[in-house]
Amino acid sequence: MARGHCDVRRLQALSWSCGCARKPAQAMYFETAAVDRGAILARVTVTGALSPVIAVRVGSQVSGRIQSLEVDFNSPVRRGQLLARIEPALFIAVGRGVR
């Protein structure tokens, strides 16, 4: 239920930032309800740019084929958490060639 209220606030903020909001002289009315499945009653189309609240650049110190991926798309992660394992065959071959 809290999720539905959050979405109403986001739509309200988005419509305001796009210049689609009503003039301050007009009263705005919102009706809230519990979230459930049903038919789509209204369709909202807006234009503009969306940007994340927090943008994080992710990079690696080495490159190679990924052996295993430890997290999924949009998963929350912690500092120092292992995200992926790189296939070690290339590094082993290079190490043997140096000896």
NUMAR-547348 format. One line per field, with one value per atom (N, C-alpha, C, O): x, z, y negated; residue number from 0; atom name; residue in one letter. Coordinates in pm, 1 decimal. Example, Ala and Ser with C-alpha at 12.3 -4.5 7.8 and 13.67 -1.06 7.14 Angstrom:
<lummars>
xx = [1319.0,1230.0,1320.0,1423.6,1285.0,1367.0,1290.0,1340.9]
zz = [780.0,780.0,780.0,846.5,708.0,714.0,787.0,803.9]
yy = [569.0,450.0,330.0,331.9,225.0,106.0,-3.0,-113.8]
num = [0,0,0,0,1,1,1,1]
atome = [N,CA,C,O,N,CA,C,O]
residu = [A,A,A,A,S,S,S,S]
</lummars>
This chain:
<lummars>
xx = [82.0,0.0,86.4,52.3,195.3,284.4,342.9,368.1,364.6,419.9,327.4,375.1,197.2,100.4,105.8,95.4,122.2,131.5,258.7,257.7,367.5,494.0,483.1,534.6,416.8,401.3,318.3,346.6,216.9,135.3,222.0,212.3,307.5,395.5,494.5,524.1,546.0,640.5,572.8,630.3,451.4,378.6,348.9,355.9,315.7,287.8,414.0,407.7,527.2,652.8,693.4,742.6,673.3,708.4,622.3,672.9,492.8,405.6,439.6,430.1,478.4,515.4,644.0,653.4,743.9,871.1,859.3,940.2,761.7,743.1,656.1,631.1,610.8,527.5,384.4,309.0,345.2,209.9,116.7,-2.7,170.6,89.8,-11.4,6.8,-117.4,-219.7,-168.6,-72.5,-232.9,-195.4,-226.1,-319.6,-148.8,-170.2,-310.9,-356.4,-379.6,-513.5,-614.4,-714.9,-588.2,-679.3,-643.7,-526.4,-743.3,-720.2,-689.9,-749.2,-596.1,-562.2,-625.6,-624.9,-680.5,-745.7,-686.5,-681.0,-642.2,-589.4,-664.5,-691.2,-698.2,-762.7,-665.1,-611.0,-642.5,-552.5,-633.0,-744.1,-575.0,-640.9,-534.3,-417.7,-574.1,-482.7,-442.8,-522.6,-321.9,-272.8,-327.3,-316.5,-386.2,-434.5,-435.4,-410.4,-463.5,-469.4,-604.6,-706.7,-603.5,-727.7,-701.4,-588.6,-804.0,-793.2,-723.9,-734.2,-653.8,-589.7,-699.5,-773.7,-708.5,-814.4,-767.5,-847.5,-639.6,-589.4,-448.2,-374.3,-413.1,-280.4,-219.8,-282.6,-99.6,-32.1,87.7,169.6,98.9,212.2,281.1,217.9,411.0,488.2,616.6,658.1,678.3,807.2,906.0,867.1,1030.2,1134.2,1243.4,1238.0,1341.0,1454.4,1440.0,1406.0,1466.2,1468.5,1613.6,1697.0,1644.1,1778.2,1771.5,1678.4,1869.8,1867.5,1893.0,1951.4,1849.2,1876.3,2025.4,2086.6,2084.1,2227.4,2282.6,2232.5,2385.2,2449.7,2584.5,2661.6,2612.1,2736.5,2808.5,2750.7,2934.8,3016.8,3084.8,3145.1,3075.0,3135.4,3238.9,3211.3,3356.0,3460.7,3540.5,3516.1,3635.6,3719.5,3865.4,3897.2,3952.3,4095.5,4151.2,4256.6,4081.4,4123.1,4003.6,3889.0,4031.8,3922.3,3935.3,4043.2,3828.3,3828.0,3685.7,3590.3,3671.6,3540.0,3488.4,3564.7,3359.7,3299.1,3272.4,3205.8,3325.6,3304.4,3171.3,3095.5,3142.4,3014.2,2975.2,3060.1,2847.7,2793.0,2723.0,2630.9,2765.8,2718.4,2597.1,2534.4,2563.1,2447.3,2360.1,2405.4,2235.4,2141.3,2123.3,2163.3,2063.6,2035.5,1951.5,1852.7,1989.4,1921.6,1926.4,1847.1,2017.2,2032.3,2105.6,2199.6,2063.4,2140.4,2274.2,2278.7,2381.2,2514.0,2578.7,2541.3,2676.5,2750.6,2894.3,2943.0,2960.4,3099.9,3183.4,3170.4,3267.5,3353.3,3289.9,3357.2,3162.6,3093.4,3142.9,3164.2,3161.3,3201.8,3084.5,2976.0,3106.2,3000.5,3011.0,2909.7,3133.7,3153.1,3290.6,3381.2,3304.6,3432.9,3477.5,3400.1,3603.0,3658.1,3727.7,3797.9,3707.7,3767.4,3920.0,3978.4,3986.1,4129.4,4221.1,4342.4,4170.2,4254.9,4355.0,4471.5,4314.2,4403.1,4516.1,4631.3,4483.1,4582.9,4681.8,4800.3,4633.6,4720.5,4817.4,4936.2,4767.3,4851.5,4957.9,5073.3,4921.8,5017.7,5121.5,5240.4,5077.0,5170.6,5270.3,5387.6,5227.3,5316.4,5416.4,5530.9,5372.2,5460.1,5568.1,5676.1,5542.3,5640.6,5751.8,5866.4,5720.1,5820.7,5922.5,6012.7]
zz = [0.0,0.0,0.0,-66.7,72.0,75.1,-62.4,-97.3,-140.6,-274.9,-362.8,-440.7,-352.0,-431.3,-400.3,-490.7,-272.7,-234.6,-289.3,-332.0,-288.5,-340.3,-489.2,-536.1,-564.3,-708.0,-738.5,-836.0,-657.9,-679.2,-661.8,-740.0,-558.7,-537.5,-652.1,-693.9,-703.2,-815.1,-940.1,-1009.8,-969.2,-1084.7,-1067.7,-1163.3,-945.5,-918.6,-941.6,-1004.4,-891.7,-909.8,-1056.4,-1104.6,-1127.9,-1268.7,-1350.1,-1437.4,-1321.8,-1396.9,-1365.9,-1453.1,-1243.1,-1206.7,-1277.8,-1329.0,-1281.7,-1344.3,-1495.3,-1556.8,-1555.6,-1700.9,-1740.9,-1859.5,-1644.4,-1675.7,-1704.7,-1759.5,-1668.6,-1696.2,-1576.9,-1585.0,-1468.0,-1347.0,-1365.1,-1446.6,-1287.4,-1294.1,-1228.6,-1151.7,-1259.8,-1199.6,-1050.4,-1009.3,-967.9,-823.8,-780.9,-673.6,-862.2,-825.1,-825.7,-754.9,-904.3,-911.8,-805.2,-784.3,-739.9,-637.3,-704.5,-806.5,-645.1,-696.9,-605.8,-483.6,-665.6,-588.7,-628.4,-746.8,-530.1,-553.9,-467.8,-350.5,-525.5,-450.9,-443.3,-545.4,-324.4,-306.9,-278.9,-226.2,-315.1,-294.0,-276.9,-309.9,-226.0,-212.4,-351.4,-444.9,-364.0,-491.8,-515.3,-428.7,-633.5,-670.4,-822.2,-892.4,-872.3,-1017.4,-1071.1,-1003.2,-1193.8,-1254.7,-1391.1,-1440.4,-1450.3,-1581.9,-1570.5,-1467.6,-1675.5,-1679.1,-1703.1,-1800.9,-1611.4,-1620.2,-1685.1,-1745.7,-1673.3,-1729.5,-1783.1,-1732.6,-1883.5,-1942.4,-1938.6,-1981.9,-1887.5,-1875.3,-1968.3,-1963.3,-2052.4,-2142.0,-2112.0,-2113.4,-2084.7,-2055.7,-2136.5,-2184.8,-2150.6,-2218.0,-2123.0,-2028.1,-2148.5,-2064.3,-2038.7,-2086.2,-1964.1,-1931.9,-1790.2,-1697.6,-1774.7,-1643.2,-1602.5,-1684.6,-1478.1,-1428.9,-1293.4,-1216.3,-1264.0,-1138.3,-1019.5,-1033.8,-902.8,-780.4,-751.4,-716.4,-766.0,-745.3,-866.1,-901.9,-928.9,-1042.1,-994.7,-931.4,-1025.3,-983.0,-1105.5,-1185.4,-1120.0,-1229.6,-1181.4,-1074.1,-1260.4,-1224.6,-1330.4,-1450.0,-1287.5,-1379.9,-1322.0,-1209.4,-1398.8,-1350.5,-1378.0,-1466.5,-1301.4,-1321.2,-1426.3,-1484.3,-1450.8,-1551.6,-1639.5,-1603.7,-1754.7,-1841.5,-1871.8,-1857.8,-1912.4,-1945.7,-1953.9,-1937.5,-1979.5,-1985.6,-1845.2,-1755.3,-1826.5,-1694.6,-1674.0,-1755.0,-1563.5,-1528.3,-1455.7,-1484.8,-1361.4,-1290.0,-1249.8,-1217.3,-1252.7,-1214.2,-1080.3,-1069.7,-978.2,-841.9,-803.5,-700.9,-883.7,-855.2,-978.8,-1090.1,-959.2,-1069.2,-1097.6,-1017.3,-1211.0,-1250.1,-1142.5,-1095.9,-1103.0,-1001.3,-860.9,-775.3,-835.7,-701.5,-614.0,-659.7,-489.1,-398.9,-366.9,-346.4,-362.7,-332.3,-222.0,-197.5,-156.4,-50.0,-95.7,-186.7,-33.2,-64.4,-37.9,67.0,-132.1,-117.4,-158.4,-156.7,-195.1,-233.3,-369.0,-460.1,-382.3,-508.7,-606.6,-576.8,-723.3,-822.9,-931.9,-977.7,-972.9,-1079.7,-1064.5,-1004.2,-1119.8,-1124.2,-1270.3,-1359.4,-1293.0,-1427.8,-1450.1,-1362.1,-1569.1,-1604.0,-1595.3,-1662.3,-1514.3,-1488.7,-1594.5,-1584.9,-1694.2,-1791.1,-1859.8,-1874.4,-1901.9,-1969.9,-1877.2,-1919.3,-1752.2,-1655.9,-1621.6,-1601.5,-1614.8,-1587.2,-1704.0,-1682.4,-1828.0,-1946.4,-1952.9,-1985.5,-1923.1,-1923.3,-1815.3,-1837.1,-1698.2,-1588.1,-1623.9,-1588.1,-1693.0,-1733.9,-1839.3,-1842.1,-1926.0,-2031.1,-1974.8,-2033.1,-1863.4,-1802.9,-1736.4,-1733.8,-1682.4,-1610.4,-1700.0,-1654.3]
yy = [119.1,0.0,-125.6,-223.2,-125.1,-240.5,-267.3,-382.7,-163.5,-178.5,-261.9,-344.4,-242.3,-317.8,-466.3,-549.1,-500.7,-641.0,-703.4,-818.8,-628.6,-677.8,-706.7,-808.2,-619.1,-638.0,-762.1,-831.9,-791.2,-910.9,-1034.1,-1128.7,-1033.6,-1149.3,-1164.6,-1276.5,-1052.8,-1060.8,-1115.7,-1199.4,-1069.8,-1121.9,-1270.0,-1347.2,-1308.8,-1449.0,-1532.4,-1638.0,-1486.2,-1558.9,-1562.5,-1664.5,-1451.5,-1446.9,-1542.7,-1613.1,-1545.5,-1635.4,-1781.5,-1867.8,-1808.1,-1945.5,-1986.0,-2097.6,-1896.6,-1930.5,-1944.2,-2013.6,-1880.6,-1889.5,-2008.1,-2029.4,-2084.1,-2198.5,-2160.8,-2241.2,-2038.4,-1992.4,-2013.9,-1985.0,-2063.7,-2079.0,-2191.4,-2281.8,-2183.0,-2287.4,-2414.9,-2412.9,-2523.2,-2651.2,-2646.7,-2578.0,-2718.8,-2715.5,-2756.7,-2717.1,-2834.8,-2880.5,-2764.7,-2770.0,-2661.6,-2548.4,-2444.9,-2414.1,-2393.0,-2290.8,-2157.2,-2122.2,-2083.4,-1951.1,-1847.4,-1862.5,-1741.8,-1637.0,-1503.0,-1469.7,-1426.2,-1293.3,-1194.4,-1220.4,-1082.2,-975.4,-858.6,-816.2,-807.0,-694.3,-568.1,-573.8,-454.6,-325.7,-218.9,-240.5,-105.3,7.5,57.5,52.3,104.8,154.3,294.5,381.4,316.4,448.5,460.3,362.3,577.6,599.2,554.1,564.9,503.6,460.9,399.6,401.4,346.6,284.6,148.6,81.9,108.1,-23.3,-125.5,-117.6,-222.4,-322.9,-452.3,-523.6,-483.4,-608.0,-585.1,-500.7,-659.6,-651.7,-791.1,-887.7,-801.5,-931.0,-930.2,-838.4,-1030.8,-1044.7,-1176.1,-1281.7,-1170.1,-1290.3,-1287.3,-1182.0,-1401.5,-1409.7,-1474.8,-1543.0,-1453.9,-1512.4,-1411.2,-1297.8,-1453.3,-1366.9,-1313.1,-1386.7,-1184.7,-1122.8,-1105.3,-1067.3,-1132.3,-1108.7,-1040.8,-1064.2,-956.9,-883.9,-974.9,-1082.3,-931.9,-1005.7,-999.7,-1100.6,-880.8,-862.0,-787.9,-681.3,-843.4,-777.1,-723.8,-795.9,-598.7,-536.4,-483.3,-409.7,-520.8,-468.6,-341.8,-339.5,-237.5,-110.0,-75.1,-83.5,-36.5,2.4,117.0,160.2,166.0,274.4,241.2,161.7,302.8,281.5,376.5,350.4,485.7,583.1,616.3,588.9,675.4,717.4,865.4,923.0,925.5,1067.6,1119.0,1043.0,1248.6,1311.6,1334.7,1370.0,1315.1,1334.4,1482.5,1546.9,1536.0,1676.0,1692.0,1784.5,1602.5,1607.1,1466.1,1383.1,1441.2,1311.8,1331.2,1412.2,1257.7,1280.7,1196.4,1222.6,1096.2,1011.3,1000.8,1027.5,962.0,946.0,797.5,713.2,765.7,627.5,559.1,615.8,438.9,357.5,416.9,377.7,509.8,564.4,463.4,398.4,450.0,363.4,430.7,552.0,354.4,408.5,325.6,210.9,386.8,319.3,295.9,363.1,202.0,173.1,298.9,361.9,333.8,449.8,581.6,684.7,581.5,704.5,752.9,672.8,884.7,944.8,939.0,989.0,878.0,864.2,970.6,1023.5,1001.7,1099.7,1164.5,1107.0,1284.5,1354.3,1357.9,1393.0,1321.3,1322.2,1455.9,1505.7,1513.9,1641.9,1630.6,1545.3,1714.5,1697.3,1759.0,1740.8,1830.4,1902.0,1809.1,1846.3,1690.9,1597.1,1551.9,1542.5,1524.4,1477.3,1588.4,1561.8,1713.6,1828.0,1847.4,1871.3,1837.2,1853.6,1743.5,1771.5,1622.5,1510.8,1533.4,1510.2,1579.0,1606.1,1715.4,1705.0,1818.6,1927.1,1879.5,1924.6,1788.0,1735.7,1646.8,1637.3,1581.3,1492.4,1571.7,1526.8,1689.1,1770.6,1827.5,1897.6]
num = [0,0,0,0,1,1,1,1,2,2,2,2,3,3,3,3,4,4,4,4,5,5,5,5,6,6,6,6,7,7,7,7,8,8,8,8,9,9,9,9,10,10,10,10,11,11,11,11,12,12,12,12,13,13,13,13,14,14,14,14,15,15,15,15,16,16,16,16,17,17,17,17,18,18,18,18,19,19,19,19,20,20,20,20,21,21,21,21,22,22,22,22,23,23,23,23,24,24,24,24,25,25,25,25,26,26,26,26,27,27,27,27,28,28,28,28,29,29,29,29,30,30,30,30,31,31,31,31,32,32,32,32,33,33,33,33,34,34,34,34,35,35,35,35,36,36,36,36,37,37,37,37,38,38,38,38,39,39,39,39,40,40,40,40,41,41,41,41,42,42,42,42,43,43,43,43,44,44,44,44,45,45,45,45,46,46,46,46,47,47,47,47,48,48,48,48,49,49,49,49,50,50,50,50,51,51,51,51,52,52,52,52,53,53,53,53,54,54,54,54,55,55,55,55,56,56,56,56,57,57,57,57,58,58,58,58,59,59,59,59,60,60,60,60,61,61,61,61,62,62,62,62,63,63,63,63,64,64,64,64,65,65,65,65,66,66,66,66,67,67,67,67,68,68,68,68,69,69,69,69,70,70,70,70,71,71,71,71,72,72,72,72,73,73,73,73,74,74,74,74,75,75,75,75,76,76,76,76,77,77,77,77,78,78,78,78,79,79,79,79,80,80,80,80,81,81,81,81,82,82,82,82,83,83,83,83,84,84,84,84,85,85,85,85,86,86,86,86,87,87,87,87,88,88,88,88,89,89,89,89,90,90,90,90,91,91,91,91,92,92,92,92,93,93,93,93,94,94,94,94,95,95,95,95,96,96,96,96,97,97,97,97,98,98,98,98]
atome = [N,CA,C,O,N,CA,C,O,N,CA,C,O,N,CA,C,O,N,CA,C,O,N,CA,C,O,N,CA,C,O,N,CA,C,O,N,CA,C,O,N,CA,C,O,N,CA,C,O,N,CA,C,O,N,CA,C,O,N,CA,C,O,N,CA,C,O,N,CA,C,O,N,CA,C,O,N,CA,C,O,N,CA,C,O,N,CA,C,O,N,CA,C,O,N,CA,C,O,N,CA,C,O,N,CA,C,O,N,CA,C,O,N,CA,C,O,N,CA,C,O,N,CA,C,O,N,CA,C,O,N,CA,C,O,N,CA,C,O,N,CA,C,O,N,CA,C,O,N,CA,C,O,N,CA,C,O,N,CA,C,O,N,CA,C,O,N,CA,C,O,N,CA,C,O,N,CA,C,O,N,CA,C,O,N,CA,C,O,N,CA,C,O,N,CA,C,O,N,CA,C,O,N,CA,C,O,N,CA,C,O,N,CA,C,O,N,CA,C,O,N,CA,C,O,N,CA,C,O,N,CA,C,O,N,CA,C,O,N,CA,C,O,N,CA,C,O,N,CA,C,O,N,CA,C,O,N,CA,C,O,N,CA,C,O,N,CA,C,O,N,CA,C,O,N,CA,C,O,N,CA,C,O,N,CA,C,O,N,CA,C,O,N,CA,C,O,N,CA,C,O,N,CA,C,O,N,CA,C,O,N,CA,C,O,N,CA,C,O,N,CA,C,O,N,CA,C,O,N,CA,C,O,N,CA,C,O,N,CA,C,O,N,CA,C,O,N,CA,C,O,N,CA,C,O,N,CA,C,O,N,CA,C,O,N,CA,C,O,N,CA,C,O,N,CA,C,O,N,CA,C,O,N,CA,C,O,N,CA,C,O,N,CA,C,O,N,CA,C,O,N,CA,C,O,N,CA,C,O,N,CA,C,O,N,CA,C,O,N,CA,C,O,N,CA,C,O,N,CA,C,O,N,CA,C,O,N,CA,C,O,N,CA,C,O]
residu = [M,M,M,M,A,A,A,A,R,R,R,R,G,G,G,G,H,H,H,H,C,C,C,C,D,D,D,D,V,V,V,V,R,R,R,R,R,R,R,R,L,L,L,L,Q,Q,Q,Q,A,A,A,A,L,L,L,L,S,S,S,S,W,W,W,W,S,S,S,S,C,C,C,C,G,G,G,G,C,C,C,C,A,A,A,A,R,R,R,R,K,K,K,K,P,P,P,P,A,A,A,A,Q,Q,Q,Q,A,A,A,A,M,M,M,M,Y,Y,Y,Y,F,F,F,F,E,E,E,E,T,T,T,T,A,A,A,A,A,A,A,A,V,V,V,V,D,D,D,D,R,R,R,R,G,G,G,G,A,A,A,A,I,I,I,I,L,L,L,L,A,A,A,A,R,R,R,R,V,V,V,V,T,T,T,T,V,V,V,V,T,T,T,T,G,G,G,G,A,A,A,A,L,L,L,L,S,S,S,S,P,P,P,P,V,V,V,V,I,I,I,I,A,A,A,A,V,V,V,V,R,R,R,R,V,V,V,V,G,G,G,G,S,S,S,S,Q,Q,Q,Q,V,V,V,V,S,S,S,S,G,G,G,G,R,R,R,R,I,I,I,I,Q,Q,Q,Q,S,S,S,S,L,L,L,L,E,E,E,E,V,V,V,V,D,D,D,D,F,F,F,F,N,N,N,N,S,S,S,S,P,P,P,P,V,V,V,V,R,R,R,R,R,R,R,R,G,G,G,G,Q,Q,Q,Q,L,L,L,L,L,L,L,L,A,A,A,A,R,R,R,R,I,I,I,I,E,E,E,E,P,P,P,P,A,A,A,A,L,L,L,L,F,F,F,F,I,I,I,I,A,A,A,A,V,V,V,V,G,G,G,G,R,R,R,R,G,G,G,G,V,V,V,V,R,R,R,R]
</lummars>
